[in-house]
Amino acid sequence: MTPHAKVRARTGRFHAETVQHGGLGALGEADFPGNASSVGAARVWARALLAGRVTGEVLDDAVLLLSELVTNSVVHSDSGREPGGLVTVFLAAGDGVAHCEVIDDGSAASVPVIREACLEDGSGRGLWMVDVMADVWGVHHDDEAGNAVWFRIGGHPTSTHVMPLASPCVGGAA
């Protein structure tokens, strides 16, 4: 199966229920190459689709969290390691809520998980930020189709999303 056909097969499994629940309407789906330049491209694409459908604050937070998830897909999944790897982004919105979903080829070595990051760590906070800032989020893992990490934001005032500092991890990573 070609990488593109694999993406099409997995996206149907992961986000078909999104549009059916929660009063959300699909805005679009886009495939990005599994490389670092796709993070910025996904941000620009998402901002254009979500603008005017959510508040400015929700838009900024959704684009930030989306960029973290695309970065994770490029760095930690086969989408970023295999030639022709793709990262698929799906967006939906309704009643001021944004739903963002990032689908990748997964990895035999890992599944998405929140890590404890030390203050001196330069990375490792993406899913932690999603957990703290999003109203709700989750992960779908399929050994054949890969991973989908999704979140919804905008259903609650963002002022309730206070990000605590990471633990200092005295003596190194926990």
Summary of the structure (lengths in Angstrom):
residues: 174
radius of gyration: 15.8
end to end distance: 40.0
largest distance: 48.0
contacts: 561
relative contact order: 0.19
helix: 39%
strand: 25%
